[in-house]
Amino acid sequence: MPHSHIDVRYVANLARLELSDEEVATFQPQLEAILHHAEALSKLDVSGIEPTAHATQVFGRMRADVPHESLPVAAILQNAPDQAQGQIRVPKVVTDA
């Protein structure tokens, strides 16, 4: 570990936090324990483990982009706050240039 002592007040300042003396005394050993754990993890041999983004495989995250044909248009539009000619009306968001 490069530093045996971590300045909690410095880290709190980076996070824009104001800590009391009691909070510094509480967080100092906790932060050091976290860093010691991270150091222990960095020493593990993971050369035979394939990198992953998730702990388990992810399936079916994207749905098929097809219109839902079983619902009539009236049923889809019934909750629309403003509609005209079978379409949902929305306020204009781009002004004329």
C-alpha positions in Angstrom: 0.0 0.0 0.0 1.6 3.3 -1.0 0.2 5.3 2.0 -0.1 3.9 5.4 -2.3 6.8 6.5 -5.2 8.3 4.5 -6.3 11.9 5.3 -10.0 11.6 5.8 -10.4 15.4 5.8 -8.7 15.7 2.4 -11.0 13.0 1.0 -14.1 14.6 2.5 -13.0 18.0 1.0 -12.7 16.4 -2.4 -16.3 15.1 -2.0 -17.4 18.5 -0.7 -18.3 17.1 2.7 -17.8 18.8 6.1 -17.0 16.4 8.8 -16.8 16.8 12.5 -13.9 15.5 14.6 -16.1 12.6 15.7 -16.9 11.7 12.1 -13.3 11.8 11.1 -12.4 9.5 14.0 -15.2 7.1 12.9 -14.4 7.2 9.2 -10.6 7.0 9.5 -10.4 3.2 10.4 -13.2 2.4 8.0 -11.5 4.0 5.1 -8.2 2.3 6.0 -10.0 -1.1 6.2 -11.5 -0.5 2.8 -8.2 0.3 1.3 -6.5 -2.7 2.9 -9.3 -4.9 1.5 -8.8 -3.4 -2.0 -5.0 -4.1 -1.6 -5.8 -7.7 -0.7 -8.1 -8.1 -3.7 -5.4 -6.7 -6.0 -3.0 -9.5 -4.9 -5.4 -12.2 -6.1 -4.5 -14.3 -9.2 -7.3 -13.8 -11.7 -5.3 -14.7 -14.8 -7.7 -17.6 -15.6 -10.9 -15.7 -15.1 -12.6 -14.1 -18.1 -13.6 -10.5 -17.6 -17.4 -9.9 -17.3 -19.7 -6.9 -16.9 -22.2 -8.9 -14.9 -21.9 -11.6 -12.3 -24.5 -13.7 -14.2 -25.3 -13.8 -17.9 -28.0 -11.3 -19.0 -30.6 -12.5 -21.5 -33.5 -10.7 -23.2 -32.6 -7.2 -22.1 -34.0 -5.7 -25.4 -37.6 -6.3 -26.5 -38.5 -6.7 -30.2 -39.3 -3.3 -31.7 -42.6 -4.3 -33.2 -46.0 -2.5 -32.8 -48.4 -4.1 -30.4 -51.2 -5.2 -32.8 -53.5 -6.8 -30.3 -54.6 -3.4 -28.8 -56.8 -1.1 -30.8 -55.6 2.5 -31.3 -58.4 3.8 -29.2 -57.3 1.7 -26.2 -53.7 3.0 -26.6 -54.9 6.7 -26.8 -57.3 6.6 -24.0 -54.7 7.8 -21.4 -53.2 10.4 -23.7 -53.7 13.9 -22.3 -54.2 15.5 -25.7 -55.0 13.7 -29.0 -56.3 14.5 -32.5 -57.0 12.3 -35.5 -55.8 9.1 -33.8 -52.5 10.7 -32.8 -51.0 11.9 -29.5 -50.5 15.7 -29.5 -47.5 17.1 -27.8 -46.4 20.8 -27.2 -44.1 22.4 -29.7 -40.5 22.3 -28.3 -38.6 23.9 -31.2 -39.1 27.6 -32.1 -39.0 28.9 -35.6 -35.5 30.0 -36.6 
